[in-house]
Amino acid sequence: MLSPLLSLLDARSRQVLDSLKNVHVEDQLSEFANLCKPSRIVVLGESKQDIHFIRGLAKVRHEETKLKIRGHTVHFDGYNDLARDVGSTKVLATPEIKLSKRINSIDRDKGLSEILGLLSGSMTGREMLVKFYCLGPTNSNFSLCAMQVSDSAYVMHSEDLLYRQGYEQFKKLNGSNQFFSFLHSTGELDGRNTTKNYGKRRIYVDLLANRVYSVNNQYAGNSVGLKKLALRLAISKANHEGWLAEHMLVAGVHPPGKERVTYFVGAYPSACGKTSTAMIPGNTIVGDDIAYLRIDRGKKCRAVNIEHGIFGIIQDVNAQDDPLIYKALTTPRELIFSNVLVSDRTPYWLGMGRDDIPERGFNFSGNWRKGKRDNDDAEVPYAHPNARYTMRLSELDNVDPKYDDGKGVVVTGVLYGGRDSDTNPPISEALDWDHGVYLGATLESETTAAIIGKTGIRRHDPMANIDFVVIPLGKYLENHFKFGHRLKNKPRVFATNYFLKREGKYTNSKLDKKVWILWAEGRIHGDYDAIRTPLGYLPKYEDLKGLFHEIFNKEYSKDEYDFEFNVRISKYLEKIGRMETAFEGENYIPEKFWKVLRNQKKELIQIGQSAGVDSLSPDFFSRKE
């Protein structure tokens, strides 16, 4: 039965809700309304009228402001609400729920009491907005339904850009409760219309109810439920059903002069080159952030992008390094900037390649001038390092024709990439599937501004997914091992590192990643031989030299090759030591993982002792063959 509070629905909202014929949706909305106490409830379908309503409401409420270029708006989060808050994001746990030791958790009863207390009355005097979305293509084996409830029009507008409309998909549930739910409130707002009580920011994940509660925040990574919050729920579901929900790009690689497309998925921690890998010129993008992977009847791996848009880091996006994204950001289309500098209704961001950055304007700190300092006496940059843009994939010139294909794309390559200045080569290929899972499990990255906390710290991030793995890490890895062995033809797995340094400078430009990925694509099709090392298969110099000349008309020297692809034995043994420490603290780590680690460690020690040097060029291993 509908709560009396649902009498706050207008006639159209009541009609939209009634047409779903889903008592579980009605019961949840009744519960949320009684909790948050809104003055009005607006339930929206997927019509153009409904989408236009949200877009306009975001501007009327001043959650977004129009910019000079048609369709562009800007949104500002609070000064202390500019990245994913890992510390305040917790899984509601019971004794029966087993989690990785690195996942933040809180007793379910205690956590519910806290979060519901913070949400109580949080929408007093405001509208409660309700919308329905689909994770993955609609009418597909991949489709998952999700309901977002929020008092923020910005959150809803972001989701309209990022996800497929799901109202009609909800009707196909035939009244079942098989959907995810997300309840969000910005909480009390200050004079700048930003969250005031950020110290009480909470994002709690309820696996038992397939819900996420979020309060006292506006940054999309904490407030847009269907993004990383839904990923946590999907990981739990996937690992109980035998498929994979991953923090991965999906892209089609098109080698020049060849009539073929090869689809890759790739996991990269934030700010480690994921979006730019998905957007390499000449290739096509299916998605840049989250993928679902399933095995089809022919035992092939298929993947979809669960999203329909991009929430990308804008720092260092410029006309030279990222021409396709830069073009999209500087031409008319529906697009939301966040936490950039605005002057004369024009956005400016760090690393955009312009010399005429204004010395005054408005940014995430409020009114800004060059030299402004915050309460800690730190200089406030003109734009935040984690400033973002939100837009539809369909706006991009390089969107893949299959980006919305309900069957997904057949995946034959997997990429794992971190941010590492001194150890890993730019590209290597796993020796086999088990070694590939090991490469993903041991992924490390130097931290960036995308996560609250210190930057530049080497962080272990298995599959770039550790913040979201809400099951025991050992079970998560075991499911990866099993998934690959169920396939008729396993994808080849590659490790990338775009951040190797020499004398403090990066050894490659951002564009060079195209060469590494084309080499990986060629390996899948047997175009190139490779050199076996304990780290995996490494490219031969002549092949890379040829690719650099073909793609960039650029000379790639043997000295560059030797430095970049040297096997740094002590550095790898140090990494293995870190991995031993990290995984010894986890339960149920598969024996396959330890077998790969032990074999690599033994081989590195033996080779180092016999060679008598610490750093070995690929030529050493080539001669051994």
N, C-alpha and C positions, 0 to 999 in steps of 0.2 A: 504494500500500500504506500502511496506517495505521502511523504511528510508534509505537514502544513507549510513548512518553509518553501516547498516546491510550488506553492501557490504564487510565489514570486516570479514564476515563469510567465512570460507573455504568451499570447495565443500561438504565435509561430514557434516558439521554443517548445511549447507543450506538444505541438503537432510533430516536430522533429523527433522528440523523445518518444512519443507514442508509436511512431512508425517503426522504431527499432524492435518493438515487441520483446524487450529483454528486461526481465525483472531484476536481473543482477546489476545491470546498469542503473536502473531506477533506485535500487536499494543503496548502492554506493553513493549516488548523488544525494540521496536523502541523508545519508550518514555524513557526507562532507559538508552539506549545507548546514546541518544542525551543529556541526563542529565549528565551522568558520564564520557562520552568521553573516552572509552577504546581504546587501539590501536588494539585490536583483540577481537573477540567474539567466544567463543567455546560453542556450544550447544551439549549436550550429551544425549544419550539414556540410555538404561539399559543393554547393552551388557557387557560381560566380558572385552572386549577391553576398553570400556569407564570407567569401574570401575577401571581397572588397571592403566589407564591414570591418573586419579585423585590421586590415591595412590602414584604413582611415582612423580607426579608434586609437591605434598606436601613436598617430600624429596629434589627434585631439587631446590625448592625455599627456602629451609632451614626453612620451617614452622614446619617441623618435622625432627627428627634425629633418625637414626637407633640405637637400643640398642643391647646388646649382645645376648639376646634370640631371636630366629627367629620369625619374624612377629611383634615384639615390636618396637614402636617408642615413642618419647617424644616430647611434644609441651610445649612452655612457653608463657604465657600471660605476659603483662606488669606488673610491680610492683604495679601499681595502677589500675589494671584491672583484679581482681582476684575473683570477685563474681558478682551476679546479682545486677545491679544498679537500685534499686527501685525508687530512687529519679529522675533519668533521663529517666525513662520509663513512658510515658504519653499516654493517649487516646486522639485522636483528637476529640473534642466535638463541637456539634452545640446545639442551644437552645432546639432542639427536642430530643437530646440524654440524657437520664437520667442515672446518675451514682451514685454509692455509694459515700458518702462523703469522704471515705478513699481512693478512687482511684484518683491518680494523673491525671489531665487532662489539656489540653490547647486548646484554641480556634482553631478550625480546620484551618481556613485561616491563622492565625498567625503561627501555628505549621507547616503547610505545607511550608510556606515561609521560616521558619528557617531550617527545615530538608532538603528541596530541595537545599537550599543555601549551606549547609554543604556537600551535596552529589555532587554538581556541580563540574565537573572536577576531582572527587575523584579517578577515575580509569585511569587518563591520564598516558600513558606509560605502562599500565598493561592489562592483559587479563580479560575480563568479562566472568565468567563461569556460565553456565545455566544448571540446572538439574531438573528433574521431579520426584516427590515422591508421595506415597500414605500414608495417615494417616489412620491406621487401616488396616486389611487384604484386599487384592485386591478382586475384584469381590464379594463384600459383601454389605449388607445393611448399614454397618458401614463405608464404604470407603469414604474418602474425598481426593480430589486431591490438591497438593501443588507444586508450582513452586519456587525454590530457585535461586536467582541471587546473586553472590558474586565475589569479587576479591581474595578470600582466598581459596586456595586448602585445607587447614586444615578444614575449615567449611564444604566443600563438602565431604571430607573424613569422617568426623564425621557423616554426615548425611547418607553416604553410610553404615556405621556401625549401625546407630540408627534407620533407617527407611526403609520401603519396597520401592523397585524401583517402580516408577509410570508412566513411559513413556507409556506403553501399556494401563494403566488405563486412561490416558489423552485422548488417541484416542477414548475411549468409551464415552467421553463427547459429541462427535459428534458436535464439534465446539462451545459448550456453554461456558459461562463465569463463570460457577459454580466451581471455584477453588480459593484457597488462594495464595497470592503472597508475596514474601519476598525479599527485596532488601537490601543488606548489603555491606558495604565497611569498610576495616580496617582503612582507612584514611592514613595520612602521617606516615611513619615508621621511627624509630630511628636506631641507629647503631646496636642494638640488634635484629632488625627485629620485634620490637613490636610497638604497637600504640603509637604515640608521643603525640597527642592532646587529651589525655583522659579527660581533662577538658571540652572538647566540645563533649563528648560522649552523644549520643541521641538515644533513641529507641522509636519511635512513632508508635502508633497503629491506623490505619484508618479503623474503623468499616464499614463506608459507602462503601469503595472500596474493603473491604476484603484484605487489604494489611498491611504489617509492614515494616517500614523503619528503618534501623540501621546503625550507622556510628561511626567511631573513637573507635572501640572496637574489641577485639579478644576473650575474655572469652566466652565459648560456650553458657552460659545462656543468654548472650546478643546478640550473633551473629548467633547462629544456630536457624534459624527462626522457624523450625518445632517443637521446644520444647515448652518452656513456652510462646513464642510469638504466636504460632499457638493456644495454649490453650485459649488465650484470644478471638481470633476470633471464636473458636469452642464454647466457653461458650455463646457468643452472639447468634450464630446460634442455639445451642441446646435449649436455653431458649425461643426461638421463635417457636420451633418445637416440644417441649414436651419430649425431652430426656435430658440426663445429660452428660456433659463433665467435668471430675473431675481429681483432682490431687491425683490419687489413684494407689496403687499397685493392682495386681490381682494374687492370689496364690491358689493352691490346697493343702488342708490340708489332710494328710493321717494318721489317727490314727493307732498306732501299733496294729497288730492282727485283724484288721477289714478290710473287703473287700469293702471299700468305699472311695470316695474322695469328699470333701466338699469345694466349692469355696468361697473365701472371696475377697472382695475389701477392701482397707484400705487407709485412708488419714492421713498422718503424715507430719508436716512441715519439712523442710530440717534439716538433722542431728538429727532426732528424732527416728531413728530406722526403717525407712520405707524399705530400701533395705534389711537390715538384717532380717526383718520380712518376706519379700518375699523370702528370701533365707534360712529359717530355715531348718537345716538338716532333711531329712526324708520327707519333703514336696516338692512340685513342683512349679516352678515359671512360670506364664504367663506374668507378667510384673511388673516393680518396680516403675513406676512414673505417667503415665497418662492413664486414662481409659475412654472409652465411654460406657454409659449404656443405653440400650433400652429395651422396653417391647415387648416381642414376641406375637404371635397370641394366645398362651395359657396363656397370662397374667403373664408370668414369667419374672424376671429380668435377662437380659443377658449382659455380659460385654466383651469387647475386650481390649487388650493392643494396643494403637495406634502406639506404637513403635516396633522396631525389635531388639533393643539392650539396653545397659545400659550405662548411664553417671553417674557413682556412686562416692560418696565421698570415698576416699581411707583411710583417717585417721582412725586408730585403727583396720583396717582389718588385722588380724593375723591368724596364723595357728590354734590357740586354739579356738578363738571366732567365726571366720568366715571361717571354713576350705574349703568350696566349692569355695568361691570367691578367697581365698588366693591361692588355687591350680591353678585356672584359671590365676591369675596374675603372676605366677611363672613358667609357662610352655608355650611351643610354641603355638602361635595363633596370629591372627591379632588383635592388641590392641594398643591404644594410651594412654600413661600416660600424665598428664599435671601437671606442677608446683610442681613436686617432686624434690628431690636431685638426681643428676646423678654423679657417680664417677666410672671410669673404665667401662663406658657404662652399668652400673647397676643402677636401680632405688631404692631409699630409701624413705620411707614415715614415718610420725609420727605414733607411736603406732603399728609398724609392728612386734614387738616382737623380734627384733634383738639387740644384745649388741655391734655389731661391726660397728656402724654407722661411716662412714668416717668423718674426721675433715676438709676435703677440697672437693670441687667439684663444680658443676655448678647447680644453681637453679633459681627460679623466680626472684632473685635479681641480677643475673649475676654470676660472679665468687664469690664463697662463701668459707669462712673459719669459723671455730668455733669461736664465739665471735664477728663476724661481726655486726656492728650497722648501722642503716639507718640514714636518715637526721634528724629524730626526736630523735636520740640517743636511739632508741629501738633496742634490740637485734633481729637479723634476724634469725628465726628458719631454720633448714636445709631443711625443706619442708613446704609448706603452709598448714594451717589447712583445707582449702577448695580444696586441691589437688584432682585430679579426675582420673578415668580410663574410657575408652570408648571401648566397645566391643559388639559383637553380642550375643544375647541370645542363639543362637544355639550352641555356644561354651561351654555352661554350662552343666554339667552332670545331673543337676536336672531340666532342662527345661521341662515344661509340654507338653504332647503329643498334647494338644489342643491349644498351644500358637499361632498358626497361623490359627485357625479354623474361617472361615468367619461367622459362626453362633454365635460365642462367647460362653462363658461358663455360665451355670445357677448359679446365685449368691444367696446364702442363708445366708451369713453373711457379716456384715459391721463392720469395725474397725475404730475408731477414736483415735489417740494417740498423746499426746503432750510431752513436756519436763517440768516436774514439780517436785520440790524437797521436797515439804512439804504438799501436799493436797490430791491428788487423789490416790486411791489404784492401784495396778498393773493391775487389770482387774475388770470390772463390766459390767452388762448387762442392757440395757435400759428396762424400764418398758413396753414400747410399741413403735410403729413407731414414734409417735410424740415426745416422750421423746428422741428417738434416734436422730431425726433431731436437737433437742435442744442440745444434747451432742456434735454433730458436730458443731453447730453454736456457742457454747461457748468454743470451743477448745482454749487452751492457751499453749504457749511454751516459754521457756527461749531462747532468740536469740543466734545464733551461727555464725560461720565465713562464712556461705553460703550466707549471705546477708551483703552488705556493711553497716557499722555502728557499734555501741557498742554491745558487746556480754553480755549475762547474764541478759538481760532485759526481764521481763515477757511481752509477746506480744500476744494480742488477734488475733487469726487467724482462722476465721470460715471455717470449712471443709478443713483447711490447704490450702486455696484457695484465701485468701483476696487480695493478690497482683494481681490476675488474673481476678477477678469478674468485668466485664465491663458493668454490668447491675445493677440496684438498688439492694442492698443487700436484701431488703424485698422481691422483686420479685424472687430473687435467692432462698431464703428459702421457699417461697410459692411453687415454682416448686418442691422442694424436698418433701414437705408435700404431694402435689398432686401426684407426681410420685409414692410414696409408696401406696397411697390409690387406685391407679389404678391397683395394683398387686393383683393377686388371693391369693398368699401366700407371705406375706411380709418377707424379710430377717430380721433376728435378728440383733440388733445393739449392739456393745460392745465398751467400752472405755478402753484404755490401757495407762499405764504410767510406763515406764521402768526406771525412773530416781528418784524415791523416795529415800531420804537420811535419815540416822540415825547417828547422831553425825558426820556429814560431810562426811560420806561414803555411797556409793550406797548399798541398802539393798539386791540387787540381782546381779548375774553375767549376762552378755549379753546372755548367752545360756538359762537362765531361762525362757525367753519369750516363749519357746516351750511349757512349762507347761501351761502358761496362754492361749495360742492359742488353745491347745488341750482341755482345759476345755471349751472354747467357742464353739469349734466344737462339743463336747459332749452335751452341752446344746441344740444345734440345733436339735440333734437326741434324746433328752430325756434321755440321760445317767446319768445326774446329777440333783439333786434338788438344790435349791439355797435359799438364805435368802433375803427377801425383806427389803430394806431400802429406805429412801428418795432419795438416790443417784442412786438407781437401785438394781438389784439383785447381791448379792455377793456370792462367792463360799463358800461351807462348808469346814471346816478344814480337815476332813477325806478324802475328795475327792482330795484336793491338796496334802495332805501327801502321798496318794496312787500314784498320778501321779509323784511326785518327786522321789519316790522310784522306780517306774516302768521305768521311762525315764532315770534317772541319777544315780539310786542306791544311793540316797542321802536322808539324814534325813531333814525333814522340820519341825521345832519345832513350838509348839503352841505359844511361845513367838514371833517368827518371824511373824506368821500369825496374831496375835493380833495387832502387830505394823503396819503391812502393810495394814490391812483391817479395822483399826479403822476408824470410821466416825468422822472426825474432824470438829465439828459443826461450830466453829467460823471461821475456814479457809474457809469452804464452803459458809458461809454467807458473808465473805469478797469477795469471788469470785462472788457471786450473785450481790453484790453491784457494782463490776466492770462491770458486764454485763449490769446492769440497766443503768449505765452511758454510756457505749458504744452504746447500742441499742436505747436509748432515742434520740440520735443524728441522727438516721436514719429514713427515711420516709418509710411508707408502711410495717413495720414489722408486720407479721401475728399475729392475735390474738391467734392462737394456741401456738405460742412461748411464749407469755406473760402468758398464762394460765399455761403452764408447770412451768415457773419460779415462778409464785405466789404460786402454790401448793407446790413446793419444799421448798420455803422459809418459808411458813406457817408451814409445817410439821417439818422442822428442828428447828424452834423457839419453837414450842410446845414440842417437844421431849427434847430439851435442858433444858427447864424450868421444865418439870416434872422429868427428871432424876437428875437435879442438878449438872451435870458435863459437861465438854466441849468435851470430847473424849469418844466415846462409841464403845466397841468391837462388832463384829458381834453377839456374844452370847446374847447381850442385845436384839437385834432384833429377834433372834431365839426364845428367851423365850416369846417375845410378840406374836409370831405366835401361 
